[in-house]
Amino acid sequence: MEEEFYFDFSDDAQRSVERYEEMIRNQDQYFFDAQAFENIIDYYIDKNDPVKALQVVEYAISQHPYASVFLVKQAQLFYVTDQFERAFLSLQKAEMLEASDADIYVLRGNIFNTLERYSEALENFQKALEFAETTDEILLQIAYVYQNMLDYENAIVYIKQSLEQNMENKDGLYELAFCYDILDKQEESIKFYQEYIDNDPYSYAAWYNLANSYHKLELYEKAIDAYDYAILIKDSFASAYYNKGNALVQLDRFAEAIEVYRQTFEYEKPNADTYCAIGECYEKLEKMDEARSYYKKSVKMDPNMADAWFGIGVTLNFEERYFESLHFYKKAVELDAENPDFWFAIADANYKLGQIEQSVEAYYKVLEYNPLDVEAWLDFSTVLYEQGKLLEASEAIADAIKNNPDSAELYYRMVAYLFAMGEKNEAMVYLETALSADPEKHHILFEYLPQLQENASVLQVISRYIK
């Protein structure tokens, strides 16, 4: 007959774990009170060992068959190991023992949410609200369901209700910012965070989200001020430093941005994104050696950092090392094959190396991925024009106009090509359109074909638009 021992270690979690493991080693049978079992289960959950945790639950249920808490724990462990039907069965048993336990309905709601059975998830969360003493987290769970349903308006309603109960809930603040961002309601976001800060001026998360909303509205000075308040409240807030750096970049304050980016290293390990951002700042300051150094640090840390590979190419291009730059541009495009900026750089480098066919192929890629890039259309047509392919150049501009009907530059370029092809009547029609779009840019025409400054017909039409 097995010897049975009783140990009450509910106040000593570690001791409970040690005695439990001793029991397993000895293949013995000890008795633990409910709190001790909870401590042991939580210990294995914290160690990310659901198998052992489930074994403890089995022991706990056998010794405390009427304690619903262990059935809920069991359901939780079945849930995290994707055993959903077994989780539902455990919750059903728990509900029979203690139907007023809010945790039962919260967990069941989470499982239904995972299974995309949203109406059943909402039904269980609403039931949990009836029994729970504190409901801010449950309200947030309801918001998550609405987010999964892509109903961000309702998600906002429940997040706000959650925050009314617990203003310290940082997750709620960030989720609210996410919803406002998805709905592109930055003004409403700003209004909410301003009101929130009036009630809790020391919430670094609220200042941070307010700053992000200003940033998205391109109110960079206000964003920087708000980031500064977030940093003042929490000086180790690395994300606030990083985003402040991004705002400074938008204002072309690159030297300041570098210093702010570097401050993130005091509070978190350097990462590839920050190294790349610093590299870009040095690039904009035309300090190419420093820029290249940081871009190299970025790709060393993350070889899949396409922007950093591209940045190395940009620094080499600046130094007219076009052949070398191509190698790095191609590395970037291998990682991000649909990035039009990368293809544009490849097209330009090939052109400078006299590799016209490769340049034209790259321009086709640029315009495939970004047909709204007016500069790319103009450069592409120039390459064709310089090769004596006047018809192809004019056809390229015709395609460009279809994609960018409001761009005066394209109409002026078409005028130049049509004159070069001897199509004077059609050229004059395009000239009228160009002048209607933007008469102040008529000088573009003369920059491209200076001889038209002596064309009386052209000057006469222009005079009607220019006083």
C-alpha positions as CSV (number, residue, x, y, z in Angstrom):
1,M,0.0,0.0,0.0
2,E,1.3,3.4,-1.0
3,E,2.2,5.7,1.9
4,E,0.3,9.0,1.7
5,F,1.8,12.3,3.0
6,Y,0.2,15.7,3.4
7,F,2.2,18.8,2.7
8,D,0.8,22.3,3.0
9,F,3.2,24.4,0.9
10,S,0.7,26.9,-0.5
11,D,2.9,29.8,0.9
12,D,6.1,28.3,-0.5
13,A,5.8,27.8,-4.3
14,Q,9.3,26.6,-4.8
15,R,9.1,24.1,-2.0
16,S,5.9,22.8,-3.5
17,V,7.6,22.2,-6.8
18,E,10.6,20.5,-5.2
19,R,8.3,18.2,-3.2
20,Y,6.2,17.4,-6.4
21,E,9.3,16.5,-8.4
22,E,10.5,14.4,-5.5
23,M,7.2,12.6,-5.6
24,I,7.6,11.9,-9.3
25,R,11.2,10.6,-8.8
26,N,10.1,8.4,-6.0
27,Q,7.0,7.2,-7.9
28,D,5.1,8.0,-4.7
29,Q,1.8,9.7,-4.0
30,Y,1.8,12.9,-1.8
31,F,-1.2,15.1,-1.1
32,F,-1.0,18.9,-1.9
33,D,-3.6,21.5,-1.1
34,A,-5.2,23.4,-3.9
35,Q,-3.0,26.4,-3.7
36,A,0.1,24.3,-3.8
37,F,-1.1,22.6,-6.9
38,E,-1.8,26.0,-8.5
39,N,1.7,27.1,-7.7
40,I,3.2,24.0,-9.3
41,I,1.1,24.3,-12.4
42,D,2.0,28.0,-12.8
43,Y,5.6,27.1,-12.4
44,Y,5.6,24.8,-15.4
45,I,3.5,27.2,-17.4
46,D,6.1,29.9,-16.7
47,K,8.8,27.5,-17.9
48,N,6.8,27.0,-21.1
49,D,6.3,23.3,-20.4
50,P,2.6,22.6,-21.0
51,V,3.1,18.8,-21.0
52,K,4.4,18.7,-17.4
53,A,1.8,21.3,-16.4
54,L,-1.0,19.1,-17.8
55,Q,0.4,16.1,-15.8
56,V,0.2,18.2,-12.6
57,V,-3.4,19.2,-13.5
58,E,-4.3,15.5,-13.7
59,Y,-2.9,15.0,-10.2
60,A,-4.8,18.1,-8.9
61,I,-8.1,17.0,-10.4
62,S,-7.8,13.5,-8.9
63,Q,-7.1,15.0,-5.4
64,H,-9.5,18.0,-5.7
65,P,-12.3,16.8,-8.1
66,Y,-14.7,19.6,-7.2
67,A,-12.2,22.5,-7.7
68,S,-13.2,24.1,-11.0
69,V,-10.0,26.1,-11.1
70,F,-8.1,23.0,-12.2
71,L,-10.5,22.2,-15.0
72,V,-10.0,25.8,-16.2
73,K,-6.2,25.4,-16.0
74,Q,-6.6,22.2,-17.9
75,A,-8.7,23.9,-20.6
76,Q,-6.1,26.7,-20.8
77,L,-3.3,24.2,-21.4
78,F,-5.4,22.3,-24.0
79,Y,-6.0,25.7,-25.7
80,V,-2.3,26.6,-25.9
81,T,-1.5,23.1,-27.3
82,D,-4.3,23.5,-30.0
83,Q,-6.5,20.8,-28.4
84,F,-9.6,22.9,-28.7
85,E,-12.3,20.2,-28.4
86,R,-10.7,18.9,-25.2
87,A,-10.5,22.5,-23.9
88,F,-14.2,22.9,-24.5
89,L,-15.0,19.7,-22.7
90,S,-12.9,20.8,-19.6
91,L,-14.7,24.1,-19.6
92,Q,-18.1,22.4,-19.8
93,K,-17.2,20.4,-16.7
94,A,-15.9,23.5,-14.9
95,E,-19.2,25.3,-15.7
96,M,-21.2,22.5,-14.1
97,L,-19.2,22.9,-10.9
98,E,-19.1,26.8,-10.8
99,A,-21.2,28.5,-13.4
100,S,-20.4,32.0,-12.0
101,D,-16.6,31.7,-12.7
102,A,-15.9,34.5,-15.2
103,D,-12.6,32.8,-16.3
104,I,-14.6,30.0,-17.9
105,Y,-16.3,32.3,-20.3
106,V,-13.2,34.4,-21.0
107,L,-11.2,31.4,-22.0
108,R,-14.1,30.0,-24.0
109,G,-14.4,33.3,-25.7
110,N,-10.7,33.3,-26.6
111,I,-11.0,29.8,-28.1
112,F,-14.0,30.9,-30.2
113,N,-12.1,34.0,-31.3
114,T,-9.1,31.8,-32.4
115,L,-11.5,29.6,-34.3
116,E,-13.0,32.7,-36.0
117,R,-16.4,31.9,-34.5
118,Y,-16.8,35.6,-33.5
119,S,-20.5,35.7,-32.5
120,E,-19.9,32.8,-30.0
121,A,-16.8,34.6,-28.7
122,L,-18.7,37.8,-28.1
123,E,-21.5,35.9,-26.4
124,N,-19.1,34.3,-23.9
125,F,-17.3,37.6,-23.2
126,Q,-20.6,39.3,-22.5
127,K,-21.4,36.5,-20.1
128,A,-18.0,36.9,-18.4
129,L,-18.9,40.6,-17.9
130,E,-21.9,39.5,-15.7
131,F,-19.6,37.6,-13.3
132,A,-16.3,39.4,-13.3
133,E,-15.4,41.8,-10.5
134,T,-13.0,43.8,-12.8
135,T,-14.0,44.0,-16.5
136,D,-11.4,46.2,-18.2
137,E,-9.4,43.2,-19.6
138,I,-12.7,41.5,-20.8
139,L,-13.7,44.7,-22.6
140,L,-10.4,44.7,-24.3
141,Q,-10.9,41.1,-25.4
142,I,-14.2,42.1,-26.9
143,A,-12.4,44.9,-28.8
144,Y,-9.9,42.3,-30.2
145,V,-12.8,40.2,-31.5
146,Y,-14.2,43.3,-33.3
147,Q,-10.8,44.0,-34.7
148,N,-10.7,40.5,-36.1
149,M,-14.1,41.1,-37.6
150,L,-12.6,44.3,-39.2
151,D,-15.2,46.3,-37.2
152,Y,-12.8,49.0,-35.9
153,E,-15.6,51.4,-34.9
154,N,-17.0,49.0,-32.4
155,A,-13.5,48.0,-31.3
156,I,-12.9,51.7,-30.4
157,V,-16.1,51.8,-28.3
158,Y,-14.9,48.8,-26.2
159,I,-11.3,50.0,-25.9
160,K,-12.6,53.3,-24.6
161,Q,-14.8,51.6,-22.0
162,S,-11.8,49.5,-20.9
163,L,-9.7,52.6,-20.5
164,E,-12.4,54.4,-18.5
165,Q,-12.0,51.6,-15.9
166,N,-8.2,51.3,-16.1
167,M,-6.3,54.3,-17.4
168,E,-3.0,52.5,-16.7
169,N,-3.8,49.8,-19.4
170,K,-1.0,50.6,-22.0
171,D,-2.2,47.8,-24.3
172,G,-5.6,49.6,-24.6
173,L,-3.9,52.8,-25.5
174,Y,-1.8,51.2,-28.2
175,E,-4.8,49.2,-29.6
176,L,-6.8,52.4,-29.8
177,A,-4.0,54.1,-31.7
178,F,-4.0,51.1,-34.1
179,C,-7.8,51.3,-34.7
180,Y,-7.7,55.1,-35.3
181,D,-4.8,54.5,-37.7
182,I,-6.6,51.8,-39.7
183,L,-9.7,54.2,-40.0
184,D,-7.4,57.1,-40.8
185,K,-9.0,59.2,-38.1
186,Q,-5.9,60.9,-36.7
187,E,-7.8,64.0,-35.7
188,E,-10.1,62.0,-33.5
189,S,-7.1,60.2,-32.2
190,I,-5.4,63.4,-31.2
191,K,-8.6,64.7,-29.5
192,F,-8.9,61.5,-27.5
193,Y,-5.2,61.5,-26.3
194,Q,-5.3,65.2,-25.5
195,E,-8.3,64.5,-23.2
196,Y,-6.7,61.5,-21.8
197,I,-3.5,63.5,-21.0
198,D,-5.7,66.1,-19.3
199,N,-6.7,63.4,-16.8
200,D,-3.4,61.6,-16.7
201,P,-0.6,64.0,-17.7
202,Y,2.1,61.5,-16.7
203,S,1.1,58.7,-19.1
204,Y,4.1,58.2,-21.4
205,A,2.1,55.9,-23.6
206,A,-0.6,58.6,-24.2
207,W,2.1,61.2,-25.1
208,Y,3.7,58.6,-27.4
209,N,0.5,57.8,-29.2
210,L,-0.4,61.5,-29.5
211,A,3.0,62.1,-31.0
212,N,2.5,59.3,-33.5
213,S,-0.8,60.8,-34.6
214,Y,0.8,64.2,-35.1
215,H,3.5,62.4,-37.1
216,K,1.0,60.7,-39.4
217,L,-0.6,64.1,-40.1
218,E,2.9,65.5,-40.9
219,L,2.8,67.8,-37.9
220,Y,6.4,67.0,-37.2
221,E,7.2,69.8,-34.8
222,K,4.2,68.9,-32.6
223,A,5.2,65.3,-32.8
224,I,8.7,66.0,-31.6
225,D,7.3,68.0,-28.6
226,A,5.0,65.1,-27.7
227,Y,7.8,62.5,-28.0
228,D,9.9,64.7,-25.7
229,Y,7.2,64.6,-23.1
230,A,7.0,60.8,-23.4
231,I,10.8,60.6,-23.0
232,L,10.7,63.1,-20.0
233,I,8.3,60.8,-18.2
234,K,10.1,57.6,-19.2
235,D,13.7,58.4,-20.2
236,S,14.3,54.7,-21.2
237,F,11.5,54.7,-23.8
238,A,13.6,53.6,-26.8
239,S,10.7,53.7,-29.3
240,A,10.0,57.3,-28.5
241,Y,13.6,58.2,-29.3
242,Y,13.5,56.2,-32.5
243,N,10.3,57.8,-33.7
244,K,11.5,61.3,-32.7
245,G,14.5,60.6,-34.9
246,N,12.2,59.8,-37.8
247,A,10.3,63.1,-37.3
248,L,13.6,65.0,-37.3
249,V,14.5,63.3,-40.6
250,Q,11.2,64.6,-42.1
251,L,12.3,68.1,-41.2
252,D,15.8,67.5,-42.7
253,R,17.4,67.8,-39.3
254,F,19.7,64.9,-40.0
255,A,22.5,65.7,-37.5
256,E,20.0,65.9,-34.6
257,A,18.3,62.7,-35.8
258,I,21.6,60.8,-35.6
259,E,22.1,61.9,-32.0
260,V,18.5,60.8,-31.1
261,Y,18.8,57.5,-32.8
262,R,22.1,56.8,-30.9
263,Q,20.3,57.5,-27.6
264,T,18.2,54.3,-28.3
265,F,21.4,52.3,-27.8
266,E,21.5,53.4,-24.1
267,Y,18.2,51.6,-23.5
268,E,18.1,48.7,-26.0
269,K,20.5,46.7,-28.0
270,P,21.4,48.2,-31.4
271,N,19.3,46.8,-34.2
272,A,19.5,46.8,-38.0
273,D,16.7,49.3,-38.4
274,T,18.4,52.0,-36.3
275,Y,21.8,51.4,-37.9
276,C,20.1,51.8,-41.3
277,A,18.3,55.0,-40.2
278,I,21.6,56.5,-39.0
279,G,23.2,55.5,-42.3
280,E,20.5,57.3,-44.3
281,C,21.1,60.5,-42.2
282,Y,24.8,60.5,-43.0
283,E,23.9,59.8,-46.6
284,K,21.7,62.9,-46.7
285,L,24.5,64.9,-45.1
286,E,26.8,63.6,-47.9
287,K,29.1,61.9,-45.4
288,M,29.3,58.7,-47.5
289,D,32.0,56.9,-45.5
290,E,30.0,57.2,-42.3
291,A,26.8,56.3,-44.1
292,R,28.4,53.2,-45.6
293,S,29.8,52.2,-42.3
294,Y,26.3,52.2,-40.7
295,Y,24.7,50.5,-43.6
296,K,27.3,47.7,-43.3
297,K,26.5,47.4,-39.6
298,S,22.9,47.0,-40.5
299,V,23.3,44.2,-43.1
300,K,25.8,42.5,-40.8
301,M,23.1,42.4,-38.1
302,D,20.3,41.5,-40.6
303,P,21.4,40.3,-44.0
304,N,17.8,40.7,-45.2
305,M,17.8,44.4,-44.7
306,A,17.1,45.5,-48.3
307,D,17.2,49.2,-47.6
308,A,20.7,49.0,-46.1
309,W,22.0,47.1,-49.1
310,F,20.5,49.7,-51.3
311,G,22.0,52.5,-49.1
312,I,25.5,51.0,-49.7
313,G,24.8,51.2,-53.4
314,V,23.7,54.9,-53.1
315,T,26.9,55.9,-51.4
316,L,29.0,54.2,-54.1
317,N,26.9,55.8,-56.8
318,F,27.5,59.2,-55.2
319,E,31.3,58.5,-55.6
320,E,30.7,57.6,-59.2
321,R,31.5,53.9,-58.5
322,Y,28.6,52.8,-60.7
323,F,29.7,49.3,-61.4
324,E,30.2,48.6,-57.6
325,S,26.9,50.2,-56.8
326,L,25.1,47.8,-59.1
327,H,26.2,44.9,-57.1
328,F,24.5,46.3,-54.0
329,Y,21.4,47.5,-55.8
330,K,20.9,43.9,-57.1
331,K,21.3,42.5,-53.6
332,A,18.5,44.9,-52.5
333,V,16.2,43.9,-55.3
334,E,16.8,40.2,-54.6
335,L,15.2,40.9,-51.2
336,D,12.5,43.3,-52.4
337,A,11.8,42.5,-56.1
338,E,8.9,44.9,-56.4
339,N,10.5,48.0,-55.0
340,P,10.5,50.7,-57.8
341,D,13.2,52.8,-56.1
342,F,15.6,49.9,-56.3
343,W,14.9,49.3,-60.0
344,F,15.2,53.1,-60.7
345,A,18.7,53.0,-59.2
346,I,19.6,50.0,-61.3
347,A,18.3,51.7,-64.4
348,D,20.3,54.8,-63.7
349,A,23.5,53.0,-62.9
350,N,23.3,50.9,-66.1
351,Y,22.7,54.0,-68.1
352,K,25.8,55.7,-66.6
353,L,27.8,52.6,-67.5
354,G,26.5,52.7,-71.1
355,Q,24.5,49.5,-70.6
356,I,21.5,50.9,-72.3
357,E,19.6,47.6,-72.9
358,Q,19.8,46.7,-69.2
359,S,18.8,50.2,-68.3
360,V,15.7,50.1,-70.5
361,E,14.8,46.7,-68.9
362,A,15.1,48.1,-65.4
363,Y,13.0,51.2,-66.4
364,Y,10.2,48.8,-67.5
365,K,10.3,47.3,-64.0
366,V,10.2,50.7,-62.3
367,L,7.1,51.7,-64.3
368,E,5.4,48.3,-63.8
369,Y,5.6,48.8,-60.0
370,N,5.1,52.5,-59.9
371,P,3.4,54.0,-63.0
372,L,2.8,57.2,-61.1
373,D,6.5,58.1,-61.0
374,V,6.7,61.0,-63.4
375,E,10.5,61.4,-63.0
376,A,11.0,57.8,-64.1
377,W,8.8,58.2,-67.1
378,L,10.8,61.3,-68.1
379,D,14.1,59.6,-67.6
380,F,13.0,56.5,-69.4
381,S,11.8,58.5,-72.4
382,T,15.1,60.4,-72.4
383,V,17.1,57.1,-72.7
384,L,14.9,56.1,-75.7
385,Y,15.2,59.6,-77.3
386,E,18.9,59.6,-77.0
387,Q,19.0,56.3,-78.8
388,G,17.2,57.9,-81.7
389,K,14.0,56.0,-80.8
390,L,11.7,59.1,-81.1
391,L,8.5,57.1,-81.7
392,E,9.1,54.9,-78.7
393,A,10.0,57.9,-76.6
394,S,6.7,59.6,-77.5
395,E,4.8,56.4,-76.9
396,A,6.3,56.2,-73.4
397,I,5.2,59.7,-72.6
398,A,1.7,58.9,-74.0
399,D,1.6,56.0,-71.5
400,A,2.9,58.3,-68.8
401,I,0.1,60.8,-69.4
402,K,-2.5,58.1,-69.2
403,N,-1.2,57.3,-65.7
404,N,-0.5,60.9,-64.7
405,P,-3.0,63.1,-66.5
406,D,-2.4,66.1,-64.3
407,S,1.4,66.3,-64.8
408,A,2.3,69.4,-66.8
409,E,5.9,68.2,-67.2
410,L,4.8,65.2,-69.3
411,Y,2.8,67.4,-71.7
412,Y,5.7,69.7,-72.2
413,R,8.0,66.7,-72.9
414,M,5.5,65.4,-75.4
415,V,5.6,68.8,-77.1
416,A,9.3,68.5,-77.5
417,Y,9.2,65.0,-78.9
418,L,6.4,65.8,-81.4
419,F,8.4,68.8,-82.6
420,A,11.5,66.6,-83.0
421,M,9.4,64.1,-85.0
422,G,8.0,66.9,-87.2
423,E,4.5,66.6,-85.8
424,K,4.0,70.3,-85.3
425,N,0.2,70.5,-85.3
426,E,-0.2,67.8,-82.7
427,A,2.7,69.4,-80.7
428,M,0.7,72.7,-80.6
429,V,-2.3,70.8,-79.2
430,Y,-0.2,69.4,-76.4
431,L,1.4,72.8,-75.8
432,E,-2.1,74.2,-75.1
433,T,-2.8,71.4,-72.7
434,A,0.5,71.9,-70.9
435,L,0.0,75.6,-70.5
436,S,-3.5,75.1,-69.2
437,A,-2.1,72.7,-66.6
438,D,0.8,74.9,-65.4
439,P,1.9,77.9,-67.5
440,E,4.8,78.7,-65.2
441,K,6.6,75.5,-66.2
442,H,6.9,76.4,-69.9
443,H,10.6,76.9,-69.4
444,I,10.9,73.1,-69.3
445,L,10.2,73.0,-73.0
446,F,13.1,75.4,-73.8
447,E,15.5,73.5,-71.5
448,Y,14.8,70.4,-73.5
449,L,14.7,72.0,-77.0
450,P,16.3,75.4,-76.8
451,Q,15.7,76.1,-80.5
452,L,11.9,76.4,-79.8
453,Q,12.7,79.8,-78.1
454,E,12.9,81.1,-81.7
455,N,9.7,79.5,-82.9
456,A,7.1,82.3,-83.4
457,S,4.1,80.0,-83.2
458,V,5.2,78.5,-79.9
459,L,6.0,82.0,-78.4
460,Q,2.6,83.3,-79.5
461,V,0.7,80.5,-77.8
462,I,2.8,80.9,-74.6
463,S,2.1,84.7,-74.6
464,R,-1.6,84.0,-74.2
465,Y,-1.0,82.3,-70.9
466,I,1.9,84.3,-69.6
467,K,1.5,88.0,-68.8
